[in-house]
């Protein structure tokens, strides 16, 4: 029986402090047990949310390292904030990581949301949708092999080109529920991703949100059937650990291996091509337990 959807896993972000050797071990474990993809968050700093001050490792350096040590899994940022870097530089970085991986990068992009990290690292926070529109135009053009000259309110490039030329066009995935961001990206993006709290972490909620995205795509002249759909899913492993706080509006998916597998199958029925598991807790042991969910889906 063919698995009804691809399944990925997000590596730890700020649930606890995780050093490089553990990240490598988890990525290799995920690859070995059959996950299709491994993802890292793109953030710099969290504070003032009721928890301790904390931050993850820089996403692109982490992805370059993961590209070098893994062989099969797709890797990607979940999702890269286009405001953190000059967009032409970001496209160059993505093409380089894709080269290191042998063509296994999915380039997730978004406009960002966590003002704390923007302010702390001196990154403009205002007019994020407008900034995204300009940045995305440069990024997608460069990754399509174009020479790009662009004069915008926020972005200016002069005859930019990616050399060495990328071996392929890196797939783009937009991670947003903002209509302006979606309208800028959907004519060109290969996939759309949503975080679990945007749809309530239920198959029904995903189906409703997915239908709305299809309507936007169709209004832009894009065949909705050509757009891959990706859903992050918050899963409690072994009852959960509290690493990811409970959200009444998007409760953890919990239960037996078969119950988790049934939930993922329901997401596929609601239109998901991919489920990215955000596990609570996220450890090597959790990845091993989730491998049984993969087996149940395959069976």
C-alpha positions in Angstrom: 0.0 0.0 0.0 1.3 3.4 -0.9 1.6 6.0 1.9 -1.2 8.5 1.5 1.1 11.5 2.0 4.7 12.5 2.6 5.7 12.9 6.3 8.4 15.1 7.6 9.5 16.1 11.1 10.7 19.5 12.5 13.9 19.3 14.5 14.0 21.1 17.9 13.9 24.9 17.8 13.6 26.4 21.3 11.9 23.7 23.2 15.2 23.2 25.0 18.9 23.9 24.2 20.0 21.4 21.6 23.6 21.2 20.4 24.8 20.1 17.0 25.6 16.5 17.7 22.0 15.9 18.9 20.6 17.7 15.8 22.7 15.5 13.6 21.7 12.3 15.4 18.0 13.2 15.1 18.2 14.0 11.5 20.0 10.8 10.7 17.5 8.8 12.8 14.6 10.5 10.9 16.2 9.6 7.6 16.9 6.0 8.7 13.4 5.2 9.9 11.7 6.5 6.7 10.7 10.2 7.2 10.5 12.0 3.9 11.8 15.4 5.1 13.6 17.2 8.0 12.9 20.9 8.7 14.3 23.7 10.9 12.7 26.9 12.1 14.1 30.2 10.9 14.1 32.4 14.1 16.6 34.4 16.1 15.1 35.1 19.5 12.0 34.6 21.6 11.2 36.6 24.8 8.3 38.3 26.5 5.9 35.5 25.9 5.8 34.2 29.5 8.7 31.8 29.0 12.5 32.2 29.4 14.5 34.1 26.9 15.7 31.6 24.2 16.9 31.3 20.6 17.7 28.6 18.1 20.8 28.2 15.9 20.8 30.1 12.6 18.7 28.2 10.1 20.8 28.3 6.9 24.1 27.3 8.6 22.2 24.4 10.2 20.7 23.4 6.9 24.1 23.4 5.2 25.4 21.1 7.8 22.4 18.8 7.5 22.7 18.8 3.8 26.2 17.5 4.2 25.4 14.7 6.6 22.2 13.3 5.2 21.7 11.5 1.9 18.0 11.1 1.1 15.6 13.3 3.0 14.3 16.6 1.7 15.5 19.5 3.9 14.2 23.0 4.3 13.5 26.1 6.5 10.0 26.1 8.1 9.9 28.8 6.8 12.6 31.3 5.9 11.8 34.9 6.8 12.7 36.9 3.6 13.2 40.0 5.7 16.2 38.6 7.6 18.6 38.8 4.6 18.9 40.8 1.3 16.7 38.8 -1.0 19.4 38.2 -3.7 21.8 37.0 -1.0 19.1 34.7 0.3 18.5 33.2 -3.1 22.3 32.7 -3.4 22.3 31.0 0.0 19.4 28.7 -0.9 21.1 27.7 -4.2 24.3 26.9 -2.4 22.5 24.7 0.2 20.6 22.9 -2.5 24.0 22.2 -4.2 25.5 20.8 -1.0 22.4 18.6 -0.6 22.5 17.2 -4.1 19.1 18.8 -4.9 17.1 18.1 -1.8 16.2 21.6 -0.6 12.6 22.9 -0.5 12.9 26.7 0.0 10.1 27.7 2.4 9.5 31.4 2.5 7.4 33.8 4.6 7.2 37.4 5.8 8.0 36.8 9.5 5.9 37.6 12.5 7.9 37.7 15.8 8.7 41.4 16.3 11.1 40.7 19.2 13.7 39.2 16.9 13.3 42.0 14.3 13.9 44.7 16.8 16.7 42.9 18.7 18.7 42.2 15.5 18.0 45.6 13.8 15.7 44.3 11.1 12.8 46.5 9.8 9.5 45.1 10.9 7.1 47.6 9.2 5.2 46.9 6.0 6.2 43.2 6.0 3.8 42.2 3.2 5.1 45.0 0.9 8.7 43.9 1.7 7.8 40.3 1.0 6.3 41.1 -2.4 9.5 42.8 -3.5 11.8 40.2 -2.0 9.9 37.3 -3.5 10.0 38.8 -6.9 13.8 38.9 -6.8 14.2 35.5 -5.1 11.9 33.6 -7.5 13.5 35.3 -10.6 17.0 34.4 -9.6 16.2 30.8 -8.7 14.4 30.5 -12.1 17.8 31.3 -13.8 16.9 34.9 -14.7 19.1 38.0 -14.6 17.3 40.3 -12.3 17.2 44.1 -12.1 14.7 45.5 -9.7 14.0 48.9 -8.3 11.5 48.9 -5.4 10.7 50.8 -2.3 12.7 48.3 -0.2 14.8 46.2 -2.6 17.2 47.3 -5.4 19.3 44.9 -7.4 21.3 45.5 -10.6 21.8 42.7 -13.1 21.9 40.1 -10.4 22.6 36.5 -11.5 23.3 33.2 -9.6 26.7 31.8 -10.6 27.6 29.0 -10.7 24.2 28.3 -12.1 22.1 26.1 -9.9 21.8 22.6 -11.1 18.0 22.9 -10.9 15.2 25.4 -10.0 14.9 25.1 -6.3 11.3 24.4 -5.3 9.5 27.3 -3.5 7.0 26.8 -0.7 5.1 29.7 0.8 4.2 29.5 4.5 1.5 32.0 5.2 -2.2 32.6 5.7 -1.8 36.3 4.8 -3.7 37.1 1.6 -1.3 39.6 0.2 1.6 37.2 0.8 -0.3 34.4 -0.8 -1.3 36.5 -3.8 2.4 37.4 -4.4 3.6 33.9 -4.1 1.0 31.5 -5.4 1.4 32.3 -9.1 5.0 30.9 -8.8 5.2 28.7 -5.7 5.4 25.0 -5.9 3.7 24.4 -2.5 1.8 26.1 0.3 2.4 25.3 4.0 0.4 26.2 7.1 1.3 26.0 10.8 -1.0 23.9 13.0 -2.5 26.8 14.9 -3.8 28.4 11.7 -6.3 25.6 11.1 -6.9 24.3 14.6 -4.8 21.2 14.2 -7.8 19.3 12.8 -8.4 17.7 9.4 -11.6 19.6 9.1 -9.9 22.9 9.8 -7.2 22.1 7.3 -9.8 21.3 4.7 -11.5 24.7 5.2 -8.3 26.7 5.0 -7.1 24.6 2.1 -10.2 25.4 0.1 -9.7 29.1 0.7 -6.1 28.9 -0.6 -7.5 27.1 -3.7 -9.9 29.9 -4.3 -7.1 32.5 -4.1 -4.9 30.4 -6.5 -7.8 30.1 -9.0 -8.5 33.8 -8.8 -4.9 34.4 -9.9 -5.1 32.0 -12.9 -3.3 29.2 -11.2 -4.6 25.7 -11.4 -5.2 24.8 -7.7 -4.3 21.2 -8.6 -0.8 22.2 -9.5 -0.1 23.5 -6.0 1.3 21.1 -3.4 -0.3 21.4 0.1 1.7 21.0 3.3 0.4 21.0 6.9 2.3 21.2 10.1 0.8 18.9 12.8 1.3 19.2 16.5 1.6 15.7 17.9 1.9 14.6 21.6 4.2 11.6 21.8 3.7 9.5 24.9 1.2 12.0 26.2 3.4 14.9 25.5 6.0 16.6 27.7 4.9 20.2 27.8 7.8 21.3 25.6 5.1 22.7 23.3 2.4 24.4 25.5 -1.2 23.3 25.1 -3.2 25.7 23.0 -7.0 25.3 23.4 -7.5 26.5 19.9 -5.1 24.0 18.4 -4.9 21.0 20.8 -2.2 18.3 20.4 -3.0 15.3 18.3 -2.6 12.4 20.8 -3.2 8.7 21.1 -2.0 5.4 19.9 0.1 4.8 16.8 -3.0 3.9 14.8 -4.9 7.0 16.0 -2.0 9.3 15.0 -1.8 7.5 11.6 -5.6 7.9 11.2 -5.3 11.6 11.8 -2.6 12.0 9.2 -4.7 10.0 6.7 -7.6 12.3 7.4 -5.3 15.3 6.6 -4.5 13.6 3.3 -8.2 13.2 2.6 -8.6 16.9 3.3 -6.1 17.7 0.6 -2.7 17.5 2.3 0.2 16.2 0.2 2.6 16.4 3.1 2.4 16.4 6.9 5.2 17.9 8.9 5.2 16.6 12.5 5.9 19.0 15.3 6.5 16.5 18.1 6.1 17.1 21.8 8.7 16.1 22.9 11.1 16.1 20.0 13.8 13.6 20.8 15.4 10.6 19.1 13.1 8.4 21.1 10.1 10.3 19.8 11.3 9.9 16.2 11.6 6.2 16.8 8.1 6.0 18.1 6.8 8.0 15.2 8.4 5.5 12.8 5.7 3.1 13.9 3.2 5.7 12.6 5.0 5.7 9.3 4.7 1.9 9.2 1.0 2.1 9.9 0.5 4.6 7.1 2.5 2.3 4.7 0.5 -0.7 5.7 
